[in-house]
Structure formats: C-alpha cells, structure tokens
C-alpha cells in the first residue's frame, strides 16, 4: 500500500535511472513539455488519467501508483527554506539578488500585480558559447493584477 505521493516520485526516479530514460523522451510519450512533465513526475503537477496511464507504462507503476499521479499534490519540493543543493541554491541567489529588480520592472511595465506560476510555461535550452555553454531559461507567466474591492 502506498501512503504518499512522495513514494510514487521515488518509484519514478528509480525506474528512470534503472531504464536509462531522459526527461525529454518521457515528455514526448506523455505529450507535454519536458519542463511540465519533469515537474509532474517529481510530484509537483497533476497528471490527467491518460497521462498517468502512459507514465504507468513507462515506469512500470501499479494501478495504485497511477491513481496517486492523478491526485492534486502538495506543491513545494524543497526540504529547507534555503536550499542546499548548489544548482537550486543559485536560483535562490538569483531571486535574492535580482528579485527586487524583477519586481520593480514588472510593476513598472504592468502595474500592481504578480506573474502567475499557474498560468505559466518554462523552456530550458542549451545555448552554445565558445567560452562555455550557457543555460537559457525562459519563464512566461500570465500577469494577474491586484483588484480593488
């Protein structure tokens, strides 16, 4: 018996490693972007029934595990307030250094509101550079203005 979505995430990661799969190939089979699919496989998004069944086939999951993939997860994957993984910590550092700049520029352009992480997309690409390849990340979120009431 499975007691949490985290157990299913561990099953998925273990099967991915054991089968030598790539997130982009998994995403193609599931029919979504590699970014969304990876987040879903890591327990941060909800699969549709069809997507969950495909994931079940890919990873060799039980019917119970496939059912867990269709339950709205508790979002937030970091175990600590300040991440300790060096790559994730650098994102934390980016927000610490540039967060107020991003906020100011969004407010100047759009007004008082937020960038949605719900109506959102992300694209991560490798960008060739003679001085060393670069990571290119494009984040696109719908602007949601604060309402007066």
C-alpha positions as CSV (number, residue, x, y, z in Angstrom):
1,X,0.0,0.0,0.0
2,X,1.3,3.4,-1.0
3,X,1.0,6.1,1.7
4,X,2.1,9.3,-0.1
5,X,2.8,10.8,-3.5
6,X,6.4,11.1,-2.5
7,X,6.7,7.3,-2.6
8,X,5.5,7.3,-6.2
9,X,8.0,10.0,-7.0
10,X,10.7,7.8,-5.7
11,X,9.4,4.9,-7.8
12,X,9.5,7.1,-10.9
13,X,13.1,8.4,-10.3
14,X,14.3,4.8,-9.6
15,X,12.7,3.5,-12.8
16,X,14.1,6.4,-14.8
17,X,17.6,5.6,-13.6
18,X,17.2,1.8,-14.0
19,X,15.9,2.2,-17.6
20,X,18.3,5.0,-18.6
21,X,15.5,7.3,-19.7
22,X,15.6,11.0,-20.5
23,X,13.0,13.5,-19.3
24,X,12.6,14.8,-22.9
25,X,11.8,11.3,-24.2
26,X,9.4,10.7,-21.3
27,X,7.7,14.0,-22.1
28,X,7.3,13.1,-25.8
29,X,5.5,9.9,-24.8
30,X,3.3,11.7,-22.3
31,X,2.5,14.5,-24.7
32,X,3.7,17.6,-22.7
33,X,6.7,19.7,-22.4
34,X,9.9,18.3,-20.8
35,X,9.6,21.0,-18.1
36,X,6.0,20.3,-17.2
37,X,6.5,16.5,-17.4
38,X,9.5,16.6,-15.2
39,X,7.7,18.7,-12.6
40,X,4.7,16.2,-12.8
41,X,7.0,13.2,-12.4
42,X,8.7,14.8,-9.4
43,X,5.3,15.3,-7.7
44,X,4.6,18.9,-8.4
45,X,1.8,18.7,-11.0
46,X,-1.4,16.6,-11.5
47,X,-1.5,14.1,-14.4
48,X,-4.7,13.5,-16.3
49,X,-5.9,9.9,-16.4
50,X,-4.4,9.4,-19.8
51,X,-1.1,10.9,-18.9
52,X,-1.0,8.9,-15.7
53,X,-1.6,5.7,-17.6
54,X,1.2,6.4,-20.0
55,X,3.5,7.3,-17.1
56,X,2.5,4.0,-15.5
57,X,3.5,2.1,-18.7
58,X,6.8,4.0,-18.9
59,X,7.8,3.4,-15.3
60,X,6.1,0.1,-14.7
61,X,3.9,1.5,-12.0
62,X,1.0,-0.3,-10.2
63,X,-2.6,0.8,-10.7
64,X,-2.4,2.3,-7.2
65,X,0.6,4.4,-8.1
66,X,-1.1,5.5,-11.3
67,X,-4.1,6.7,-9.2
68,X,-1.7,8.7,-7.0
69,X,-0.5,10.6,-10.1
70,X,-4.0,11.9,-10.6
71,X,-4.3,13.4,-7.1
72,X,-3.5,17.1,-6.7
73,X,-0.2,17.2,-4.9
74,X,1.1,19.3,-2.1
75,X,3.3,21.7,-4.0
76,X,6.7,22.8,-2.9
77,X,9.6,20.4,-3.3
78,X,12.3,21.9,-1.2
79,X,13.1,20.4,2.1
80,X,14.6,23.5,3.6
81,X,13.9,27.3,3.4
82,X,17.4,27.9,2.0
83,X,18.2,25.2,-0.5
84,X,21.5,23.3,0.0
85,X,21.8,21.8,-3.5
86,X,24.3,24.1,-5.4
87,X,22.2,24.4,-8.6
88,X,19.0,25.1,-6.7
89,X,20.8,27.5,-4.3
90,X,22.0,29.5,-7.4
91,X,18.3,30.1,-8.3
92,X,17.7,31.2,-4.7
93,X,20.7,33.5,-5.1
94,X,19.2,34.9,-8.3
95,X,16.0,35.7,-6.6
96,X,17.8,37.2,-3.6
97,X,20.0,39.4,-5.9
98,X,17.6,40.2,-8.7
99,X,14.1,39.7,-7.1
100,X,13.5,43.3,-6.2
101,X,14.7,44.3,-9.7
102,X,12.3,41.8,-11.3
103,X,9.5,43.1,-9.1
104,X,10.2,46.8,-9.9
105,X,10.4,46.2,-13.7
106,X,7.2,44.1,-13.8
107,X,5.3,46.7,-11.7
108,X,6.6,49.5,-13.9
109,X,5.5,47.7,-17.1
110,X,2.3,46.1,-15.9
111,X,1.2,47.8,-12.6
112,X,0.5,46.3,-9.2
113,X,0.2,42.5,-9.6
114,X,2.0,39.3,-9.9
115,X,3.3,36.9,-12.5
116,X,1.4,33.7,-12.3
117,X,3.1,30.4,-11.7
118,X,-0.2,28.7,-12.5
119,X,-0.8,30.1,-16.0
120,X,2.8,29.6,-16.7
121,X,5.4,28.0,-19.0
122,X,9.1,27.4,-18.9
123,X,11.6,26.4,-21.6
124,X,15.2,25.3,-20.7
125,X,17.7,25.1,-23.5
126,X,21.4,24.7,-24.0
127,X,23.0,27.7,-25.7
128,X,26.4,27.1,-27.4
129,X,29.1,29.6,-26.4
130,X,32.8,29.4,-27.3
131,X,33.6,30.4,-23.6
132,X,31.5,27.6,-22.3
133,X,27.9,26.5,-23.0
134,X,25.2,28.5,-21.3
135,X,21.8,27.6,-19.7
136,X,19.0,29.6,-21.3
137,X,15.8,29.7,-19.2
138,X,12.6,31.4,-20.5
139,X,9.8,31.8,-17.9
140,X,6.5,33.0,-19.1
141,X,3.6,33.7,-16.7
142,X,0.3,35.5,-17.1
143,X,0.2,38.9,-15.3
144,X,-2.5,39.0,-12.6
145,X,-3.3,42.5,-11.4
146,X,-4.5,43.0,-7.8
147,X,-8.1,44.0,-7.6
148,X,-9.7,46.8,-5.7
149,X,-12.7,45.8,-3.7
